[in-house]
Amino acid sequence: MKSKSNKYHAKRQEIDGIKFDSKAEALYYQNHVILLRKHFTVHESFEIIPKFKVGKKNKRHRVYSPDFVLYDNDGNMTKVIDVKPTKVTADASLRMTLFEYKYGIPVTVAKYNYRTKTFEESEF
């Protein structure tokens, strides 16, 4: 495993050639995602607001990139997971809400407890 810090002081990890933003994401991958043996993506981007124009100004499109997206054999999204160390920020909350509104798939927040070394999952 290689590590590198980001702006939230999380240490980036690389496992099986996949780059994760934190140790918690890497642990979730190792302890949950690969055990499911389902097709999945990591940090896939979904447009939540298309580009638009206000007056003479062009506004950029906005995206939400959950940590993991699980798919069934037909390619349909079955579960969207965002790994969080503690609480969900206001920005993340807004992006998750817009994603749920547009795509109709609930976001599962997996909070990692560093003391007990366990994940607690709940729907956002």
C-alpha positions as CSV (number, residue, x, y, z in Angstrom):
1,M,0.0,0.0,0.0
2,K,1.2,3.5,-0.9
3,S,0.0,6.6,1.0
4,K,-0.2,10.3,0.4
5,S,-2.1,13.0,2.4
6,N,-4.9,15.1,1.1
7,K,-6.5,18.4,2.3
8,Y,-8.5,16.6,5.0
9,H,-5.4,14.9,6.4
10,A,-6.6,11.5,5.1
11,K,-3.9,9.3,3.8
12,R,-4.5,8.1,0.2
13,Q,-4.2,4.4,-0.3
14,E,-3.7,2.1,-3.3
15,I,-4.8,-1.5,-3.3
16,D,-5.1,-3.8,-6.3
17,G,-4.2,-0.8,-8.5
18,I,-7.3,1.1,-7.3
19,K,-6.6,4.5,-5.6
20,F,-8.6,5.4,-2.5
21,D,-8.9,8.8,-0.8
22,S,-8.5,7.4,2.7
23,K,-7.7,4.4,4.8
24,A,-11.3,4.1,5.6
25,E,-12.3,3.7,1.9
26,A,-9.5,1.2,1.4
27,L,-10.8,-0.8,4.5
28,Y,-14.4,-0.7,3.2
29,Y,-13.2,-2.0,-0.1
30,Q,-11.2,-4.9,1.5
31,N,-13.9,-5.8,4.1
32,H,-17.1,-5.3,2.2
33,V,-17.0,-4.5,-1.6
34,I,-14.7,-7.3,-2.8
35,L,-16.5,-9.9,-0.7
36,L,-19.8,-9.1,-2.5
37,R,-18.3,-10.3,-5.8
38,K,-20.4,-7.7,-7.7
39,H,-19.5,-5.3,-10.4
40,F,-18.5,-2.0,-8.9
41,T,-16.9,1.3,-9.7
42,V,-14.8,3.6,-7.5
43,H,-15.4,7.4,-7.6
44,E,-17.6,7.3,-10.7
45,S,-18.9,10.8,-11.5
46,F,-22.6,11.5,-11.9
47,E,-24.0,14.8,-13.2
48,I,-26.3,16.3,-10.6
49,I,-26.8,19.7,-12.3
50,P,-26.3,20.3,-16.0
51,K,-24.5,23.4,-17.2
52,F,-26.8,26.4,-17.6
53,K,-26.8,30.1,-18.3
54,V,-27.9,32.9,-15.9
55,G,-28.0,36.2,-17.7
56,K,-24.7,36.4,-19.6
57,K,-22.9,34.0,-17.3
58,N,-22.4,30.3,-18.0
59,K,-22.6,28.1,-15.0
60,R,-20.6,24.8,-14.9
61,H,-22.3,21.5,-14.5
62,R,-22.0,19.9,-11.0
63,V,-21.1,16.3,-10.3
64,Y,-21.3,13.8,-7.4
65,S,-18.7,11.1,-7.1
66,P,-19.7,8.5,-4.5
67,D,-16.9,6.3,-3.2
68,F,-18.5,3.0,-4.5
69,V,-21.3,2.1,-6.8
70,L,-22.5,-1.5,-7.0
71,Y,-24.2,-2.9,-10.1
72,D,-26.3,-6.0,-10.7
73,N,-25.6,-8.4,-13.7
74,D,-27.8,-6.3,-16.0
75,G,-25.8,-3.1,-15.3
76,N,-28.4,-1.5,-13.1
77,M,-27.2,0.5,-10.0
78,T,-28.1,-1.4,-6.9
79,K,-26.2,0.5,-4.1
80,V,-24.4,3.8,-3.8
81,I,-21.9,4.0,-0.9
82,D,-20.1,7.0,0.5
83,V,-17.5,6.3,3.2
84,K,-17.2,9.1,5.9
85,P,-14.9,9.2,8.9
86,T,-17.3,11.2,11.1
87,K,-20.1,13.5,10.0
88,V,-21.4,14.5,6.6
89,T,-20.5,18.0,5.5
90,A,-23.1,20.5,4.2
91,D,-21.6,20.3,0.7
92,A,-21.6,16.5,0.7
93,S,-25.2,16.5,2.0
94,L,-26.4,18.7,-0.8
95,R,-24.6,16.6,-3.4
96,M,-26.1,13.4,-2.0
97,T,-29.6,14.9,-1.9
98,L,-29.4,16.1,-5.5
99,F,-28.1,12.6,-6.6
100,E,-31.0,10.9,-4.8
101,Y,-33.5,13.3,-6.4
102,K,-32.1,12.9,-10.0
103,Y,-31.3,9.1,-10.0
104,G,-33.8,7.7,-7.5
105,I,-31.2,5.6,-5.7
106,P,-30.6,6.1,-1.9
107,V,-27.1,6.8,-0.8
108,T,-25.7,4.6,2.0
109,V,-23.3,6.4,4.3
110,A,-20.7,4.1,5.8
111,K,-19.1,5.8,8.9
112,Y,-15.9,4.3,10.1
113,N,-15.2,4.1,13.8
114,Y,-11.4,4.1,14.2
115,R,-11.7,2.9,17.9
116,T,-13.7,-0.2,17.2
117,K,-12.4,-0.6,13.6
118,T,-16.0,-1.1,12.3
119,F,-18.3,0.5,9.8
120,E,-21.9,1.6,10.6
121,E,-24.1,1.9,7.6
122,S,-27.2,4.0,7.3
123,E,-29.2,5.5,4.5
124,F,-28.5,9.2,4.1
